[in-house]
Amino acid sequence: MKPVLMLGAGRLGGALIEGWLRFGGPSTDDLMILDPSPSEAALGAIRAGASGDPGPPEIARAGTVLLAVKPQAWREAVVAVAPHLPPDAVIVSVVAGVRAADISEAFGGRRVARIMPTTAVAVGRGVASLFATDPEAASRARSLFAPVGVVVDLAEEGLLHAATGVSGSAPAYFYAFVEALEAAGAAAGLPADASRELARATMIGAAALLDATGQSPAELRRQVTSPGGTTEAALSVLGREAGLGPLLKDAVAAAASRSAELGG
């Protein structure tokens, strides 16, 4: 699998580099980074020994290519490197929406795995949805992401659109919820700094409990919802016809739809 050529090293690529340095993965000696505007993490990896802006002779040594550019720019990025890669190089793509068949064709028929990770790979708590028909491509992708998170295999490529809505985009939903909760606390009279600390610490603690106990969210919700109490009053608002459930269903559907559009 080595060396690994990282084609694109922005926010997600940088998060992955941070995770590899902390929790395992390709060493900087086995990493090549090709990006005109690399992230700070990528620049740090280059200072630590990774190859920056590799030329054709270095690209020709790549065993695995991590395609991590924006969906609108992926074809342009491929043109610059595909002619120089060895025939047995494997492509691991994190580009939202772009089909494996299209990526393989652009890379001259090389094997492809698609994987949709979250930026929590930076702290070793990422989640990545994986699709590949080739076992070796799947193995390469898993070896890159398993050290920094949970890898979930999907049987059909089309499911990656839904996975993007449920996982890839979902950290933003959580951050938006915490942001709104902070504002709601301030509107209820709490000092802004107190509301911020309460909201953030509570959400982090709830997520940690969900992880530690292995219980379903429904069961944990029931445990903290006393009949006729304050939590039940709040949940009655969130459970309205246009409440949290329908909103999230629409949000995931919108993200999945956009993922499909980007692949067009």
C-alpha positions as CSV (number, residue, x, y, z in Angstrom):
1,M,0.0,0.0,0.0
2,K,2.9,2.4,0.6
3,P,3.9,5.1,-0.3
4,V,0.5,6.9,0.0
5,L,-0.1,9.8,-2.3
6,M,-2.6,12.2,-0.7
7,L,-4.1,14.1,-3.6
8,G,-5.7,17.0,-1.8
9,A,-4.9,17.9,1.8
10,G,-7.4,20.5,2.9
11,R,-9.7,20.3,6.0
12,L,-10.5,16.5,5.7
13,G,-7.0,15.5,4.6
14,G,-5.5,17.6,7.3
15,A,-7.8,15.9,9.9
16,L,-6.7,12.5,8.7
17,I,-3.0,13.4,8.9
18,E,-3.5,14.6,12.5
19,G,-5.2,11.3,13.3
20,W,-2.5,9.2,11.7
21,L,0.2,11.1,13.6
22,R,-1.6,10.5,16.9
23,F,-3.1,7.0,16.5
24,G,-1.3,5.2,13.8
25,G,-1.4,4.9,10.0
26,P,1.1,5.8,7.3
27,S,4.2,7.4,8.7
28,T,5.4,10.8,7.3
29,D,8.2,8.9,5.5
30,D,5.5,6.9,3.6
31,L,3.4,10.0,2.8
32,M,3.4,12.2,-0.3
33,I,1.2,15.3,-0.3
34,L,0.1,17.1,-3.5
35,D,-2.1,20.2,-2.9
36,P,-1.5,23.8,-4.0
37,S,-2.9,25.1,-0.7
38,P,-2.2,22.4,1.9
39,S,-3.6,22.6,5.4
40,E,-1.5,23.4,8.4
41,A,-1.5,19.8,9.4
42,A,-0.2,18.9,5.9
43,L,2.5,21.5,6.1
44,G,3.5,20.1,9.5
45,A,3.7,16.6,8.1
46,I,5.9,17.9,5.3
47,R,8.2,19.5,7.8
48,A,8.3,16.1,9.7
49,G,9.4,14.2,6.6
50,A,6.5,13.8,4.2
51,S,7.2,14.6,0.6
52,G,5.5,17.8,-0.5
53,D,4.6,18.6,-4.1
54,P,6.0,15.3,-5.5
55,G,7.1,15.1,-9.1
56,P,6.5,12.2,-11.6
57,P,9.3,10.0,-10.4
58,E,7.9,10.1,-6.8
59,I,4.3,9.7,-8.0
60,A,5.4,6.6,-9.9
61,R,6.2,4.9,-6.5
62,A,2.7,5.4,-5.1
63,G,1.0,2.3,-3.9
64,T,-2.2,4.0,-2.8
65,V,-3.7,7.3,-3.8
66,L,-6.1,9.0,-1.4
67,L,-8.3,11.2,-3.6
68,A,-9.4,14.0,-1.2
69,V,-10.1,17.0,-3.4
70,K,-13.4,18.9,-3.8
71,P,-16.0,17.2,-6.0
72,Q,-15.9,20.0,-8.5
73,A,-12.2,19.7,-9.0
74,W,-11.6,15.9,-9.0
75,R,-11.1,15.4,-12.8
76,E,-8.6,18.2,-13.1
77,A,-6.6,16.7,-10.1
78,V,-6.6,13.3,-11.6
79,V,-5.2,14.4,-15.0
80,A,-2.0,15.6,-13.3
81,V,-1.1,12.3,-11.7
82,A,-2.9,9.4,-13.5
83,P,-0.3,9.0,-16.3
84,H,2.6,8.7,-13.8
85,L,1.0,6.1,-11.4
86,P,2.1,2.4,-11.4
87,P,-0.6,0.1,-13.0
88,D,-1.3,-1.6,-9.6
89,A,-1.9,1.6,-7.6
90,V,-5.2,1.6,-5.7
91,I,-7.4,4.6,-5.5
92,V,-9.2,5.4,-2.2
93,S,-11.7,8.3,-2.8
94,V,-13.3,10.5,-0.2
95,V,-14.9,12.7,-2.8
96,A,-18.7,13.0,-2.2
97,G,-21.0,11.8,-4.9
98,V,-18.5,10.7,-7.5
99,R,-19.1,7.1,-8.6
100,A,-16.3,4.5,-8.4
101,A,-16.7,3.6,-12.1
102,D,-16.1,7.2,-13.1
103,I,-13.0,7.4,-10.8
104,S,-11.6,4.1,-12.1
105,E,-12.1,5.2,-15.7
106,A,-10.3,8.5,-15.1
107,F,-7.5,6.6,-13.4
108,G,-7.1,4.3,-16.4
109,G,-9.1,1.4,-15.0
110,R,-7.3,1.1,-11.6
111,R,-9.1,-0.4,-8.6
112,V,-11.2,2.0,-6.5
113,A,-12.7,2.1,-3.0
114,R,-15.0,4.9,-1.9
115,I,-15.1,6.0,1.7
116,M,-17.0,8.8,3.4
117,P,-15.3,9.8,6.7
118,T,-16.0,12.4,9.3
119,T,-13.3,15.0,10.5
120,A,-13.3,13.4,13.9
121,V,-10.6,11.1,12.5
122,A,-8.4,13.9,13.8
123,V,-9.1,12.8,17.4
124,G,-9.4,9.0,16.6
125,R,-13.2,9.1,16.8
126,G,-14.1,9.2,13.1
127,V,-16.7,7.2,11.3
128,A,-16.2,6.1,7.7
129,S,-18.7,4.5,5.3
130,L,-16.9,2.2,2.9
131,F,-17.9,0.7,-0.5
132,A,-15.7,-1.3,-2.8
133,T,-16.2,-4.3,-5.1
134,D,-12.5,-5.2,-5.1
135,P,-11.3,-6.9,-1.9
136,E,-7.8,-5.3,-2.1
137,A,-9.2,-1.8,-2.6
138,A,-11.5,-2.3,0.4
139,S,-8.5,-3.6,2.5
140,R,-6.4,-0.5,1.5
141,A,-9.2,1.9,2.5
142,R,-9.8,0.1,5.8
143,S,-6.1,0.2,6.7
144,L,-6.1,3.9,6.2
145,F,-9.2,4.7,8.3
146,A,-9.5,1.9,10.9
147,P,-6.7,3.4,13.1
148,V,-8.6,6.6,13.4
149,G,-12.2,5.5,13.7
150,V,-15.0,3.1,13.0
151,V,-15.4,1.7,9.4
152,V,-18.8,0.6,8.3
153,D,-19.1,-1.5,5.1
154,L,-21.9,-0.8,2.7
155,A,-23.1,-3.5,0.2
156,E,-24.3,-1.0,-2.4
157,E,-22.6,2.1,-3.8
158,G,-25.9,4.0,-3.9
159,L,-26.1,3.7,-0.1
160,L,-23.2,6.2,0.2
161,H,-25.6,9.0,-0.6
162,A,-27.7,8.2,2.5
163,A,-24.5,7.5,4.5
164,T,-23.3,11.0,3.6
165,G,-26.6,12.5,5.0
166,V,-26.5,10.4,8.2
167,S,-22.8,10.5,8.9
168,G,-20.6,12.6,6.6
169,S,-22.7,15.7,7.0
170,A,-24.1,15.0,10.4
171,P,-21.4,16.5,12.6
172,A,-22.6,19.9,11.3
173,Y,-26.2,19.0,12.5
174,F,-24.8,18.4,15.9
175,Y,-22.8,21.6,16.0
176,A,-25.9,23.5,14.8
177,F,-28.0,21.9,17.6
178,V,-25.4,22.8,20.3
179,E,-25.2,26.3,18.9
180,A,-29.0,26.7,19.0
181,L,-29.2,25.2,22.5
182,E,-26.6,27.8,23.7
183,A,-28.7,30.6,22.2
184,A,-31.9,29.2,23.7
185,G,-30.3,29.1,27.2
186,A,-29.2,32.7,26.8
187,A,-32.8,33.6,25.7
188,A,-34.1,32.0,28.8
189,G,-32.0,34.3,30.9
190,L,-28.7,32.4,31.4
191,P,-25.4,34.4,31.0
192,A,-24.0,33.6,27.6
193,D,-20.9,32.0,28.9
194,A,-22.8,29.8,31.4
195,S,-25.2,28.7,28.7
196,R,-22.3,27.9,26.4
197,E,-20.6,25.8,29.0
198,L,-23.7,24.0,30.1
199,A,-24.8,23.2,26.5
200,R,-21.5,21.9,25.4
201,A,-20.6,19.9,28.5
202,T,-24.1,18.3,28.6
203,M,-24.0,17.2,24.9
204,I,-20.5,15.8,25.3
205,G,-21.5,13.9,28.4
206,A,-24.6,12.5,26.8
207,A,-22.6,11.3,23.8
208,A,-20.0,9.7,26.1
209,L,-22.8,7.9,28.0
210,L,-24.3,6.6,24.8
211,D,-20.9,5.3,23.8
212,A,-20.0,3.8,27.1
213,T,-23.3,2.0,27.9
214,G,-24.1,0.6,24.5
215,Q,-27.8,1.3,25.2
216,S,-30.1,2.5,22.6
217,P,-30.8,6.3,22.5
218,A,-34.5,5.5,23.0
219,E,-33.7,3.7,26.2
220,L,-31.4,6.5,27.5
221,R,-34.1,9.0,26.6
222,R,-36.7,7.1,28.6
223,Q,-34.4,7.0,31.6
224,V,-34.1,10.8,31.8
225,T,-37.8,11.5,31.0
226,S,-40.0,11.5,34.1
227,P,-43.8,11.5,33.4
228,G,-45.1,15.0,33.7
229,G,-41.6,16.4,34.2
230,T,-39.6,19.1,32.6
231,T,-37.9,16.8,30.0
232,E,-41.2,15.5,28.9
233,A,-42.5,19.1,28.4
234,A,-39.5,19.9,26.3
235,L,-39.7,16.7,24.2
236,S,-43.4,17.4,23.5
237,V,-42.1,20.5,21.6
238,L,-39.4,18.6,19.7
239,G,-41.8,15.8,18.8
240,R,-44.4,18.1,17.1
241,E,-45.5,17.4,13.5
242,A,-42.8,19.8,12.2
243,G,-40.3,18.9,15.0
244,L,-36.9,17.2,15.3
245,G,-37.8,13.9,13.6
246,P,-39.3,15.3,10.4
247,L,-36.6,18.0,10.2
248,L,-33.8,15.5,10.4
249,K,-35.5,13.2,7.9
250,D,-35.7,16.2,5.4
251,A,-32.1,17.2,6.2
252,V,-30.7,13.7,5.5
253,A,-32.7,13.5,2.3
254,A,-31.4,16.9,1.2
255,A,-27.8,15.9,1.8
256,A,-28.3,12.6,0.0
257,S,-29.9,14.4,-2.9
258,R,-27.0,16.8,-3.1
259,S,-24.5,14.0,-3.0
260,A,-26.2,12.4,-6.0
261,E,-26.1,15.7,-7.8
262,L,-22.4,16.2,-7.2
263,G,-21.7,12.8,-8.8
264,G,-23.5,13.9,-12.0
